[in-house]
Amino acid sequence: MPDELWLPRPEIHLAPKLLRQYIGCYVADQPGGYEMDIVLRDGQLYSLGHHKDQLPELALLASSADRFFPQK
């Protein structure tokens, strides 16, 4: 992952109702587009990579109402 993903940034807390709109399966817009599921657990979004893509499970934090970054 690019290094800038891990730079410190402000986190904001979003209401569960707003977070629920992001639940689903996403495919990256790049050649070979890896797939990930976004799930909501205990008020926290998580990215779950599919086994074939070997992506780790990551907690996602909000920097705005529609921008998220992985928790280090």
Summary of the structure (lengths in Angstrom):
residues: 72
radius of gyration: 12.4
end to end distance: 11.9
largest distance: 33.9
contacts: 143
relative contact order: 0.22
helix: 17%
strand: 40%
